[in-house]
Each structure stands twice: as structure tokens, then as C-alpha cells.
Amino acid sequence: MPTIYKKRQDSEGRWEVYDDESEEAVIVDGLPLSGLDEIEANEAIRKLERGEVTSDNIPPTAQSGWPPTKDGI
């Protein structure tokens, strides 16, 4: 299954993009996608989903959905 990216808001009102399965903040070019405003977080998710940027800490197989699950779905 491909990685699902979500955003969450911290106590200061800033946003973080994270991997839904591991709940870890996504890291791109060595920096966590945190401390963002909501528009930046939405844009980061869009770019991750389109493959315009890739995460340093989410395995490529999880990002692409490969290999398929045991039952091929």
C-alpha cells in the first residue's frame, strides 16, 4: 500500500507532515517537515503524493506500494 501522508497541528499552531502508518514526521533533505503553516503542509503533502519530492525516512517500497501485499492487493 502506498504511503499515506497526513498533517497534524502542534500546540503552537504550526503543522507537521507525517507518515500515517509510522506516525513519524516526514524528513526531506535531512529536515523534518514541521513548523510549517497549513498552506506549506498541504503543498508538501501534494508534492510527496505526486513524487515531486521524496522522504528520507520512508522506505521507497512503502512510498510506491511495492511489493504488493501477500494477496496481491
mmJSON file of the N, C-alpha and C atoms, coordinates in Angstrom:
{"data_MODEL":{"atom_site":{
"group_PDB":["ATOM","ATOM","ATOM","ATOM","ATOM","ATOM","ATOM","ATOM","ATOM","ATOM","ATOM","ATOM","ATOM","ATOM","ATOM","ATOM","ATOM","ATOM","ATOM","ATOM","ATOM","ATOM","ATOM","ATOM","ATOM","ATOM","ATOM","ATOM","ATOM","ATOM","ATOM","ATOM","ATOM","ATOM","ATOM","ATOM","ATOM","ATOM","ATOM","ATOM","ATOM","ATOM","ATOM","ATOM","ATOM","ATOM","ATOM","ATOM","ATOM","ATOM","ATOM","ATOM","ATOM","ATOM","ATOM","ATOM","ATOM","ATOM","ATOM","ATOM","ATOM","ATOM","ATOM","ATOM","ATOM","ATOM","ATOM","ATOM","ATOM","ATOM","ATOM","ATOM","ATOM","ATOM","ATOM","ATOM","ATOM","ATOM","ATOM","ATOM","ATOM","ATOM","ATOM","ATOM","ATOM","ATOM","ATOM","ATOM","ATOM","ATOM","ATOM","ATOM","ATOM","ATOM","ATOM","ATOM","ATOM","ATOM","ATOM","ATOM","ATOM","ATOM","ATOM","ATOM","ATOM","ATOM","ATOM","ATOM","ATOM","ATOM","ATOM","ATOM","ATOM","ATOM","ATOM","ATOM","ATOM","ATOM","ATOM","ATOM","ATOM","ATOM","ATOM","ATOM","ATOM","ATOM","ATOM","ATOM","ATOM","ATOM","ATOM","ATOM","ATOM","ATOM","ATOM","ATOM","ATOM","ATOM","ATOM","ATOM","ATOM","ATOM","ATOM","ATOM","ATOM","ATOM","ATOM","ATOM","ATOM","ATOM","ATOM","ATOM","ATOM","ATOM","ATOM","ATOM","ATOM","ATOM","ATOM","ATOM","ATOM","ATOM","ATOM","ATOM","ATOM","ATOM","ATOM","ATOM","ATOM","ATOM","ATOM","ATOM","ATOM","ATOM","ATOM","ATOM","ATOM","ATOM","ATOM","ATOM","ATOM","ATOM","ATOM","ATOM","ATOM","ATOM","ATOM","ATOM","ATOM","ATOM","ATOM","ATOM","ATOM","ATOM","ATOM","ATOM","ATOM","ATOM","ATOM","ATOM","ATOM","ATOM","ATOM","ATOM","ATOM","ATOM","ATOM","ATOM","ATOM","ATOM","ATOM","ATOM","ATOM","ATOM","ATOM","ATOM","ATOM","ATOM","ATOM"],
"id":[1,2,3,4,5,6,7,8,9,10,11,12,13,14,15,16,17,18,19,20,21,22,23,24,25,26,27,28,29,30,31,32,33,34,35,36,37,38,39,40,41,42,43,44,45,46,47,48,49,50,51,52,53,54,55,56,57,58,59,60,61,62,63,64,65,66,67,68,69,70,71,72,73,74,75,76,77,78,79,80,81,82,83,84,85,86,87,88,89,90,91,92,93,94,95,96,97,98,99,100,101,102,103,104,105,106,107,108,109,110,111,112,113,114,115,116,117,118,119,120,121,122,123,124,125,126,127,128,129,130,131,132,133,134,135,136,137,138,139,140,141,142,143,144,145,146,147,148,149,150,151,152,153,154,155,156,157,158,159,160,161,162,163,164,165,166,167,168,169,170,171,172,173,174,175,176,177,178,179,180,181,182,183,184,185,186,187,188,189,190,191,192,193,194,195,196,197,198,199,200,201,202,203,204,205,206,207,208,209,210,211,212,213,214,215,216,217,218,219],
"type_symbol":["N","C","C","N","C","C","N","C","C","N","C","C","N","C","C","N","C","C","N","C","C","N","C","C","N","C","C","N","C","C","N","C","C","N","C","C","N","C","C","N","C","C","N","C","C","N","C","C","N","C","C","N","C","C","N","C","C","N","C","C","N","C","C","N","C","C","N","C","C","N","C","C","N","C","C","N","C","C","N","C","C","N","C","C","N","C","C","N","C","C","N","C","C","N","C","C","N","C","C","N","C","C","N","C","C","N","C","C","N","C","C","N","C","C","N","C","C","N","C","C","N","C","C","N","C","C","N","C","C","N","C","C","N","C","C","N","C","C","N","C","C","N","C","C","N","C","C","N","C","C","N","C","C","N","C","C","N","C","C","N","C","C","N","C","C","N","C","C","N","C","C","N","C","C","N","C","C","N","C","C","N","C","C","N","C","C","N","C","C","N","C","C","N","C","C","N","C","C","N","C","C","N","C","C","N","C","C","N","C","C","N","C","C","N","C","C","N","C","C"],
"label_atom_id":["N","CA","C","N","CA","C","N","CA","C","N","CA","C","N","CA","C","N","CA","C","N","CA","C","N","CA","C","N","CA","C","N","CA","C","N","CA","C","N","CA","C","N","CA","C","N","CA","C","N","CA","C","N","CA","C","N","CA","C","N","CA","C","N","CA","C","N","CA","C","N","CA","C","N","CA","C","N","CA","C","N","CA","C","N","CA","C","N","CA","C","N","CA","C","N","CA","C","N","CA","C","N","CA","C","N","CA","C","N","CA","C","N","CA","C","N","CA","C","N","CA","C","N","CA","C","N","CA","C","N","CA","C","N","CA","C","N","CA","C","N","CA","C","N","CA","C","N","CA","C","N","CA","C","N","CA","C","N","CA","C","N","CA","C","N","CA","C","N","CA","C","N","CA","C","N","CA","C","N","CA","C","N","CA","C","N","CA","C","N","CA","C","N","CA","C","N","CA","C","N","CA","C","N","CA","C","N","CA","C","N","CA","C","N","CA","C","N","CA","C","N","CA","C","N","CA","C","N","CA","C","N","CA","C","N","CA","C","N","CA","C","N","CA","C","N","CA","C","N","CA","C","N","CA","C"],
"label_alt_id":[null,null,null,null,null,null,null,null,null,null,null,null,null,null,null,null,null,null,null,null,null,null,null,null,null,null,null,null,null,null,null,null,null,null,null,null,null,null,null,null,null,null,null,null,null,null,null,null,null,null,null,null,null,null,null,null,null,null,null,null,null,null,null,null,null,null,null,null,null,null,null,null,null,null,null,null,null,null,null,null,null,null,null,null,null,null,null,null,null,null,null,null,null,null,null,null,null,null,null,null,null,null,null,null,null,null,null,null,null,null,null,null,null,null,null,null,null,null,null,null,null,null,null,null,null,null,null,null,null,null,null,null,null,null,null,null,null,null,null,null,null,null,null,null,null,null,null,null,null,null,null,null,null,null,null,null,null,null,null,null,null,null,null,null,null,null,null,null,null,null,null,null,null,null,null,null,null,null,null,null,null,null,null,null,null,null,null,null,null,null,null,null,null,null,null,null,null,null,null,null,null,null,null,null,null,null,null,null,null,null,null,null,null,null,null,null,null,null,null],
"label_comp_id":["MET","MET","MET","PRO","PRO","PRO","THR","THR","THR","ILE","ILE","ILE","TYR","TYR","TYR","LYS","LYS","LYS","LYS","LYS","LYS","ARG","ARG","ARG","GLN","GLN","GLN","ASP","ASP","ASP","SER","SER","SER","GLU","GLU","GLU","GLY","GLY","GLY","ARG","ARG","ARG","TRP","TRP","TRP","GLU","GLU","GLU","VAL","VAL","VAL","TYR","TYR","TYR","ASP","ASP","ASP","ASP","ASP","ASP","GLU","GLU","GLU","SER","SER","SER","GLU","GLU","GLU","GLU","GLU","GLU","ALA","ALA","ALA","VAL","VAL","VAL","ILE","ILE","ILE","VAL","VAL","VAL","ASP","ASP","ASP","GLY","GLY","GLY","LEU","LEU","LEU","PRO","PRO","PRO","LEU","LEU","LEU","SER","SER","SER","GLY","GLY","GLY","LEU","LEU","LEU","ASP","ASP","ASP","GLU","GLU","GLU","ILE","ILE","ILE","GLU","GLU","GLU","ALA","ALA","ALA","ASN","ASN","ASN","GLU","GLU","GLU","ALA","ALA","ALA","ILE","ILE","ILE","ARG","ARG","ARG","LYS","LYS","LYS","LEU","LEU","LEU","GLU","GLU","GLU","ARG","ARG","ARG","GLY","GLY","GLY","GLU","GLU","GLU","VAL","VAL","VAL","THR","THR","THR","SER","SER","SER","ASP","ASP","ASP","ASN","ASN","ASN","ILE","ILE","ILE","PRO","PRO","PRO","PRO","PRO","PRO","THR","THR","THR","ALA","ALA","ALA","GLN","GLN","GLN","SER","SER","SER","GLY","GLY","GLY","TRP","TRP","TRP","PRO","PRO","PRO","PRO","PRO","PRO","THR","THR","THR","LYS","LYS","LYS","ASP","ASP","ASP","GLY","GLY","GLY","ILE","ILE","ILE"],
"label_asym_id":["A","A","A","A","A","A","A","A","A","A","A","A","A","A","A","A","A","A","A","A","A","A","A","A","A","A","A","A","A","A","A","A","A","A","A","A","A","A","A","A","A","A","A","A","A","A","A","A","A","A","A","A","A","A","A","A","A","A","A","A","A","A","A","A","A","A","A","A","A","A","A","A","A","A","A","A","A","A","A","A","A","A","A","A","A","A","A","A","A","A","A","A","A","A","A","A","A","A","A","A","A","A","A","A","A","A","A","A","A","A","A","A","A","A","A","A","A","A","A","A","A","A","A","A","A","A","A","A","A","A","A","A","A","A","A","A","A","A","A","A","A","A","A","A","A","A","A","A","A","A","A","A","A","A","A","A","A","A","A","A","A","A","A","A","A","A","A","A","A","A","A","A","A","A","A","A","A","A","A","A","A","A","A","A","A","A","A","A","A","A","A","A","A","A","A","A","A","A","A","A","A","A","A","A","A","A","A","A","A","A","A","A","A","A","A","A","A","A","A"],
"label_entity_id":["1","1","1","1","1","1","1","1","1","1","1","1","1","1","1","1","1","1","1","1","1","1","1","1","1","1","1","1","1","1","1","1","1","1","1","1","1","1","1","1","1","1","1","1","1","1","1","1","1","1","1","1","1","1","1","1","1","1","1","1","1","1","1","1","1","1","1","1","1","1","1","1","1","1","1","1","1","1","1","1","1","1","1","1","1","1","1","1","1","1","1","1","1","1","1","1","1","1","1","1","1","1","1","1","1","1","1","1","1","1","1","1","1","1","1","1","1","1","1","1","1","1","1","1","1","1","1","1","1","1","1","1","1","1","1","1","1","1","1","1","1","1","1","1","1","1","1","1","1","1","1","1","1","1","1","1","1","1","1","1","1","1","1","1","1","1","1","1","1","1","1","1","1","1","1","1","1","1","1","1","1","1","1","1","1","1","1","1","1","1","1","1","1","1","1","1","1","1","1","1","1","1","1","1","1","1","1","1","1","1","1","1","1","1","1","1","1","1","1"],
"label_seq_id":[1,1,1,2,2,2,3,3,3,4,4,4,5,5,5,6,6,6,7,7,7,8,8,8,9,9,9,10,10,10,11,11,11,12,12,12,13,13,13,14,14,14,15,15,15,16,16,16,17,17,17,18,18,18,19,19,19,20,20,20,21,21,21,22,22,22,23,23,23,24,24,24,25,25,25,26,26,26,27,27,27,28,28,28,29,29,29,30,30,30,31,31,31,32,32,32,33,33,33,34,34,34,35,35,35,36,36,36,37,37,37,38,38,38,39,39,39,40,40,40,41,41,41,42,42,42,43,43,43,44,44,44,45,45,45,46,46,46,47,47,47,48,48,48,49,49,49,50,50,50,51,51,51,52,52,52,53,53,53,54,54,54,55,55,55,56,56,56,57,57,57,58,58,58,59,59,59,60,60,60,61,61,61,62,62,62,63,63,63,64,64,64,65,65,65,66,66,66,67,67,67,68,68,68,69,69,69,70,70,70,71,71,71,72,72,72,73,73,73],
"pdbx_PDB_ins_code":[null,null,null,null,null,null,null,null,null,null,null,null,null,null,null,null,null,null,null,null,null,null,null,null,null,null,null,null,null,null,null,null,null,null,null,null,null,null,null,null,null,null,null,null,null,null,null,null,null,null,null,null,null,null,null,null,null,null,null,null,null,null,null,null,null,null,null,null,null,null,null,null,null,null,null,null,null,null,null,null,null,null,null,null,null,null,null,null,null,null,null,null,null,null,null,null,null,null,null,null,null,null,null,null,null,null,null,null,null,null,null,null,null,null,null,null,null,null,null,null,null,null,null,null,null,null,null,null,null,null,null,null,null,null,null,null,null,null,null,null,null,null,null,null,null,null,null,null,null,null,null,null,null,null,null,null,null,null,null,null,null,null,null,null,null,null,null,null,null,null,null,null,null,null,null,null,null,null,null,null,null,null,null,null,null,null,null,null,null,null,null,null,null,null,null,null,null,null,null,null,null,null,null,null,null,null,null,null,null,null,null,null,null,null,null,null,null,null,null],
"Cartn_x":[0.846,0.0,0.895,0.578,1.38,1.308,2.326,2.369,1.265,0.617,-0.392,0.222,0.273,0.819,-0.323,-0.158,-1.161,-0.446,-1.232,-0.664,-1.312,-0.574,-1.109,-0.595,-1.379,-1.054,-0.482,0.578,1.168,0.497,0.933,0.313,0.517,1.485,1.749,1.05,0.273,-0.466,0.292,1.5,2.294,1.947,2.247,1.865,3.075,2.842,3.859,3.258,4.04,3.616,4.205,3.361,3.827,3.285,3.94,3.519,2.434,1.282,0.144,0.416,1.188,1.425,2.379,3.531,4.53,4.293,3.528,3.273,4.537,5.588,6.833,6.728,7.357,7.445,8.233,7.785,8.488,9.731,10.848,12.104,12.453,12.729,13.119,14.422,15.416,16.743,17.302,17.068,17.617,16.846,15.751,14.971,13.549,13.044,11.666,10.691,9.595,8.555,7.672,8.187,7.463,7.686,6.862,6.953,6.424,5.545,5.018,3.689,3.333,1.961,1.11,-0.204,-1.069,-0.93,-0.752,-0.589,0.689,1.781,3.042,2.885,2.18,1.969,1.151,0.1,-0.722,0.101,0.931,1.779,2.793,3.37,4.337,3.668,2.465,1.736,1.466,1.036,0.761,2.018,3.154,4.409,4.87,4.697,5.053,4.186,2.896,1.974,2.239,2.672,2.966,4.372,5.195,6.565,7.518,7.096,7.957,9.088,8.851,9.884,9.746,10.843,10.805,11.283,10.761,11.087,12.393,13.199,14.445,14.18,13.082,12.879,11.723,11.09,10.043,10.619,10.707,11.321,10.639,11.426,10.849,9.779,9.917,8.9,7.566,7.593,6.35,5.764,6.616,6.139,5.425,5.939,5.389,4.292,4.209,3.261,3.818,5.11,5.747,6.622,6.707,5.993,4.536,3.687,2.279,2.119,1.007,0.73,0.592,0.532,0.5,-0.614,-1.779,-2.879,-2.954,-1.893,-1.802,-2.568,-3.117,-3.9,-3.046],
"Cartn_y":[-1.171,0.0,1.24,2.223,3.45,4.169,4.947,5.731,6.778,6.948,7.989,9.072,10.27,11.413,12.234,12.65,13.484,14.64,15.555,16.688,16.743,17.281,17.487,18.812,19.406,20.728,20.592,21.357,21.315,22.355,22.416,23.311,24.791,25.093,26.481,26.859,25.923,26.208,25.953,25.383,25.045,23.618,23.291,21.996,21.122,19.811,18.814,17.793,17.382,16.33,15.025,13.988,12.715,11.546,10.408,9.157,8.56,8.269,7.774,6.446,5.569,4.248,4.312,4.957,5.003,6.163,7.147,8.382,9.209,8.942,9.708,10.916,12.019,13.187,12.814,13.29,13.047,13.929,13.366,14.101,14.19,15.401,15.647,16.439,15.938,16.57,16.821,15.861,15.931,16.796,17.401,18.278,17.761,17.747,17.307,18.339,17.847,18.742,19.12,20.03,20.501,21.998,22.625,24.068,24.829,24.18,24.764,25.474,26.39,26.888,25.879,26.005,24.989,24.897,26.009,26.0,25.25,25.482,24.782,23.273,22.901,21.478,20.826,21.501,20.965,20.806,21.779,21.736,20.592,20.4,19.317,17.959,17.786,16.531,16.315,17.346,17.238,16.804,17.424,17.084,15.665,15.238,13.871,12.862,13.124,12.201,12.111,13.201,13.21,12.712,12.521,12.068,13.184,14.43,15.567,15.71,15.269,15.184,13.811,13.327,12.034,12.161,11.295,11.283,10.539,11.055,10.39,9.192,9.222,8.214,7.248,7.333,6.377,5.505,4.197,3.33,3.48,3.467,3.59,2.549,1.336,0.32,0.733,1.392,1.853,3.009,3.88,5.019,4.569,3.551,3.135,2.092,1.47,0.382,-0.952,-1.012,-2.236,-2.805,-4.061,-5.09,-5.154,-5.787,-5.879,-6.732,-6.572,-7.35,-8.83,-9.651,-11.1,-11.558,-10.925,-11.343,-10.535,-9.74,-9.026,-7.73,-7.299,-6.051,-4.914],
"Cartn_z":[0.0,0.0,0.0,-0.821,-0.837,0.509,0.764,1.984,1.966,3.104,3.258,4.124,3.577,4.303,4.865,6.1,6.766,7.443,7.981,8.717,10.093,11.035,12.383,12.894,13.751,14.282,15.687,15.96,17.294,18.201,19.432,20.412,20.087,19.228,18.834,17.529,16.982,15.77,14.478,14.577,13.385,12.967,11.721,11.162,10.877,10.964,10.676,9.711,8.72,7.798,8.327,8.378,8.914,8.102,8.271,7.658,8.538,7.949,8.718,9.406,8.779,9.36,10.553,10.371,11.445,12.41,11.973,12.714,12.928,12.125,12.187,11.266,11.699,10.83,9.591,8.45,7.196,7.16,6.726,6.604,5.123,4.659,3.276,3.289,2.588,2.538,3.935,4.828,6.178,7.161,6.712,7.59,7.761,8.998,9.197,8.632,8.092,7.595,8.777,9.585,10.765,10.913,11.729,11.903,10.7,9.936,8.708,8.966,8.056,8.127,7.351,7.434,6.853,5.332,4.673,3.214,2.832,3.57,3.297,3.515,4.58,4.858,3.739,3.289,2.195,0.919,0.632,-0.559,-0.457,0.722,0.925,0.704,1.222,1.032,-0.458,-1.149,-2.58,-3.339,-3.025,-3.707,-3.373,-2.14,-1.757,-2.504,-2.568,-3.235,-4.734,-5.337,-6.771,-7.09,-6.059,-6.275,-6.671,-6.489,-6.814,-5.808,-4.58,-3.542,-2.901,-2.323,-1.664,-0.232,0.578,2.0,2.234,3.147,3.534,4.446,5.196,6.231,5.959,4.816,4.46,3.339,3.55,2.534,1.173,0.085,-1.253,-1.548,-0.995,-1.249,-0.631,0.506,1.129,0.333,-0.205,-0.967,-2.23,-2.894,-4.179,-4.051,-2.888,-2.727,-3.208,-3.488,-3.956,-2.866,-2.604,-3.328,-2.9,-3.703,-3.33,-2.072,-1.451,-0.257,-0.619,0.381,0.213,-0.746,-0.666,-1.531,-2.827,-3.114,-4.381,-4.46,-3.349,-3.357,-2.834],
"occupancy":[1.0,1.0,1.0,1.0,1.0,1.0,1.0,1.0,1.0,1.0,1.0,1.0,1.0,1.0,1.0,1.0,1.0,1.0,1.0,1.0,1.0,1.0,1.0,1.0,1.0,1.0,1.0,1.0,1.0,1.0,1.0,1.0,1.0,1.0,1.0,1.0,1.0,1.0,1.0,1.0,1.0,1.0,1.0,1.0,1.0,1.0,1.0,1.0,1.0,1.0,1.0,1.0,1.0,1.0,1.0,1.0,1.0,1.0,1.0,1.0,1.0,1.0,1.0,1.0,1.0,1.0,1.0,1.0,1.0,1.0,1.0,1.0,1.0,1.0,1.0,1.0,1.0,1.0,1.0,1.0,1.0,1.0,1.0,1.0,1.0,1.0,1.0,1.0,1.0,1.0,1.0,1.0,1.0,1.0,1.0,1.0,1.0,1.0,1.0,1.0,1.0,1.0,1.0,1.0,1.0,1.0,1.0,1.0,1.0,1.0,1.0,1.0,1.0,1.0,1.0,1.0,1.0,1.0,1.0,1.0,1.0,1.0,1.0,1.0,1.0,1.0,1.0,1.0,1.0,1.0,1.0,1.0,1.0,1.0,1.0,1.0,1.0,1.0,1.0,1.0,1.0,1.0,1.0,1.0,1.0,1.0,1.0,1.0,1.0,1.0,1.0,1.0,1.0,1.0,1.0,1.0,1.0,1.0,1.0,1.0,1.0,1.0,1.0,1.0,1.0,1.0,1.0,1.0,1.0,1.0,1.0,1.0,1.0,1.0,1.0,1.0,1.0,1.0,1.0,1.0,1.0,1.0,1.0,1.0,1.0,1.0,1.0,1.0,1.0,1.0,1.0,1.0,1.0,1.0,1.0,1.0,1.0,1.0,1.0,1.0,1.0,1.0,1.0,1.0,1.0,1.0,1.0,1.0,1.0,1.0,1.0,1.0,1.0,1.0,1.0,1.0,1.0,1.0,1.0],
"B_iso_or_equiv":[0.0,0.0,0.0,0.0,0.0,0.0,0.0,0.0,0.0,0.0,0.0,0.0,0.0,0.0,0.0,0.0,0.0,0.0,0.0,0.0,0.0,0.0,0.0,0.0,0.0,0.0,0.0,0.0,0.0,0.0,0.0,0.0,0.0,0.0,0.0,0.0,0.0,0.0,0.0,0.0,0.0,0.0,0.0,0.0,0.0,0.0,0.0,0.0,0.0,0.0,0.0,0.0,0.0,0.0,0.0,0.0,0.0,0.0,0.0,0.0,0.0,0.0,0.0,0.0,0.0,0.0,0.0,0.0,0.0,0.0,0.0,0.0,0.0,0.0,0.0,0.0,0.0,0.0,0.0,0.0,0.0,0.0,0.0,0.0,0.0,0.0,0.0,0.0,0.0,0.0,0.0,0.0,0.0,0.0,0.0,0.0,0.0,0.0,0.0,0.0,0.0,0.0,0.0,0.0,0.0,0.0,0.0,0.0,0.0,0.0,0.0,0.0,0.0,0.0,0.0,0.0,0.0,0.0,0.0,0.0,0.0,0.0,0.0,0.0,0.0,0.0,0.0,0.0,0.0,0.0,0.0,0.0,0.0,0.0,0.0,0.0,0.0,0.0,0.0,0.0,0.0,0.0,0.0,0.0,0.0,0.0,0.0,0.0,0.0,0.0,0.0,0.0,0.0,0.0,0.0,0.0,0.0,0.0,0.0,0.0,0.0,0.0,0.0,0.0,0.0,0.0,0.0,0.0,0.0,0.0,0.0,0.0,0.0,0.0,0.0,0.0,0.0,0.0,0.0,0.0,0.0,0.0,0.0,0.0,0.0,0.0,0.0,0.0,0.0,0.0,0.0,0.0,0.0,0.0,0.0,0.0,0.0,0.0,0.0,0.0,0.0,0.0,0.0,0.0,0.0,0.0,0.0,0.0,0.0,0.0,0.0,0.0,0.0,0.0,0.0,0.0,0.0,0.0,0.0],
"pdbx_formal_charge":[null,null,null,null,null,null,null,null,null,null,null,null,null,null,null,null,null,null,null,null,null,null,null,null,null,null,null,null,null,null,null,null,null,null,null,null,null,null,null,null,null,null,null,null,null,null,null,null,null,null,null,null,null,null,null,null,null,null,null,null,null,null,null,null,null,null,null,null,null,null,null,null,null,null,null,null,null,null,null,null,null,null,null,null,null,null,null,null,null,null,null,null,null,null,null,null,null,null,null,null,null,null,null,null,null,null,null,null,null,null,null,null,null,null,null,null,null,null,null,null,null,null,null,null,null,null,null,null,null,null,null,null,null,null,null,null,null,null,null,null,null,null,null,null,null,null,null,null,null,null,null,null,null,null,null,null,null,null,null,null,null,null,null,null,null,null,null,null,null,null,null,null,null,null,null,null,null,null,null,null,null,null,null,null,null,null,null,null,null,null,null,null,null,null,null,null,null,null,null,null,null,null,null,null,null,null,null,null,null,null,null,null,null,null,null,null,null,null,null],
"auth_seq_id":[1,1,1,2,2,2,3,3,3,4,4,4,5,5,5,6,6,6,7,7,7,8,8,8,9,9,9,10,10,10,11,11,11,12,12,12,13,13,13,14,14,14,15,15,15,16,16,16,17,17,17,18,18,18,19,19,19,20,20,20,21,21,21,22,22,22,23,23,23,24,24,24,25,25,25,26,26,26,27,27,27,28,28,28,29,29,29,30,30,30,31,31,31,32,32,32,33,33,33,34,34,34,35,35,35,36,36,36,37,37,37,38,38,38,39,39,39,40,40,40,41,41,41,42,42,42,43,43,43,44,44,44,45,45,45,46,46,46,47,47,47,48,48,48,49,49,49,50,50,50,51,51,51,52,52,52,53,53,53,54,54,54,55,55,55,56,56,56,57,57,57,58,58,58,59,59,59,60,60,60,61,61,61,62,62,62,63,63,63,64,64,64,65,65,65,66,66,66,67,67,67,68,68,68,69,69,69,70,70,70,71,71,71,72,72,72,73,73,73],
"auth_comp_id":["MET","MET","MET","PRO","PRO","PRO","THR","THR","THR","ILE","ILE","ILE","TYR","TYR","TYR","LYS","LYS","LYS","LYS","LYS","LYS","ARG","ARG","ARG","GLN","GLN","GLN","ASP","ASP","ASP","SER","SER","SER","GLU","GLU","GLU","GLY","GLY","GLY","ARG","ARG","ARG","TRP","TRP","TRP","GLU","GLU","GLU","VAL","VAL","VAL","TYR","TYR","TYR","ASP","ASP","ASP","ASP","ASP","ASP","GLU","GLU","GLU","SER","SER","SER","GLU","GLU","GLU","GLU","GLU","GLU","ALA","ALA","ALA","VAL","VAL","VAL","ILE","ILE","ILE","VAL","VAL","VAL","ASP","ASP","ASP","GLY","GLY","GLY","LEU","LEU","LEU","PRO","PRO","PRO","LEU","LEU","LEU","SER","SER","SER","GLY","GLY","GLY","LEU","LEU","LEU","ASP","ASP","ASP","GLU","GLU","GLU","ILE","ILE","ILE","GLU","GLU","GLU","ALA","ALA","ALA","ASN","ASN","ASN","GLU","GLU","GLU","ALA","ALA","ALA","ILE","ILE","ILE","ARG","ARG","ARG","LYS","LYS","LYS","LEU","LEU","LEU","GLU","GLU","GLU","ARG","ARG","ARG","GLY","GLY","GLY","GLU","GLU","GLU","VAL","VAL","VAL","THR","THR","THR","SER","SER","SER","ASP","ASP","ASP","ASN","ASN","ASN","ILE","ILE","ILE","PRO","PRO","PRO","PRO","PRO","PRO","THR","THR","THR","ALA","ALA","ALA","GLN","GLN","GLN","SER","SER","SER","GLY","GLY","GLY","TRP","TRP","TRP","PRO","PRO","PRO","PRO","PRO","PRO","THR","THR","THR","LYS","LYS","LYS","ASP","ASP","ASP","GLY","GLY","GLY","ILE","ILE","ILE"],
"auth_asym_id":["A","A","A","A","A","A","A","A","A","A","A","A","A","A","A","A","A","A","A","A","A","A","A","A","A","A","A","A","A","A","A","A","A","A","A","A","A","A","A","A","A","A","A","A","A","A","A","A","A","A","A","A","A","A","A","A","A","A","A","A","A","A","A","A","A","A","A","A","A","A","A","A","A","A","A","A","A","A","A","A","A","A","A","A","A","A","A","A","A","A","A","A","A","A","A","A","A","A","A","A","A","A","A","A","A","A","A","A","A","A","A","A","A","A","A","A","A","A","A","A","A","A","A","A","A","A","A","A","A","A","A","A","A","A","A","A","A","A","A","A","A","A","A","A","A","A","A","A","A","A","A","A","A","A","A","A","A","A","A","A","A","A","A","A","A","A","A","A","A","A","A","A","A","A","A","A","A","A","A","A","A","A","A","A","A","A","A","A","A","A","A","A","A","A","A","A","A","A","A","A","A","A","A","A","A","A","A","A","A","A","A","A","A","A","A","A","A","A","A"],
"auth_atom_id":["N","CA","C","N","CA","C","N","CA","C","N","CA","C","N","CA","C","N","CA","C","N","CA","C","N","CA","C","N","CA","C","N","CA","C","N","CA","C","N","CA","C","N","CA","C","N","CA","C","N","CA","C","N","CA","C","N","CA","C","N","CA","C","N","CA","C","N","CA","C","N","CA","C","N","CA","C","N","CA","C","N","CA","C","N","CA","C","N","CA","C","N","CA","C","N","CA","C","N","CA","C","N","CA","C","N","CA","C","N","CA","C","N","CA","C","N","CA","C","N","CA","C","N","CA","C","N","CA","C","N","CA","C","N","CA","C","N","CA","C","N","CA","C","N","CA","C","N","CA","C","N","CA","C","N","CA","C","N","CA","C","N","CA","C","N","CA","C","N","CA","C","N","CA","C","N","CA","C","N","CA","C","N","CA","C","N","CA","C","N","CA","C","N","CA","C","N","CA","C","N","CA","C","N","CA","C","N","CA","C","N","CA","C","N","CA","C","N","CA","C","N","CA","C","N","CA","C","N","CA","C","N","CA","C","N","CA","C","N","CA","C","N","CA","C","N","CA","C","N","CA","C","N","CA","C"],
"pdbx_PDB_model_num":[1,1,1,1,1,1,1,1,1,1,1,1,1,1,1,1,1,1,1,1,1,1,1,1,1,1,1,1,1,1,1,1,1,1,1,1,1,1,1,1,1,1,1,1,1,1,1,1,1,1,1,1,1,1,1,1,1,1,1,1,1,1,1,1,1,1,1,1,1,1,1,1,1,1,1,1,1,1,1,1,1,1,1,1,1,1,1,1,1,1,1,1,1,1,1,1,1,1,1,1,1,1,1,1,1,1,1,1,1,1,1,1,1,1,1,1,1,1,1,1,1,1,1,1,1,1,1,1,1,1,1,1,1,1,1,1,1,1,1,1,1,1,1,1,1,1,1,1,1,1,1,1,1,1,1,1,1,1,1,1,1,1,1,1,1,1,1,1,1,1,1,1,1,1,1,1,1,1,1,1,1,1,1,1,1,1,1,1,1,1,1,1,1,1,1,1,1,1,1,1,1,1,1,1,1,1,1,1,1,1,1,1,1,1,1,1,1,1,1]
}}}
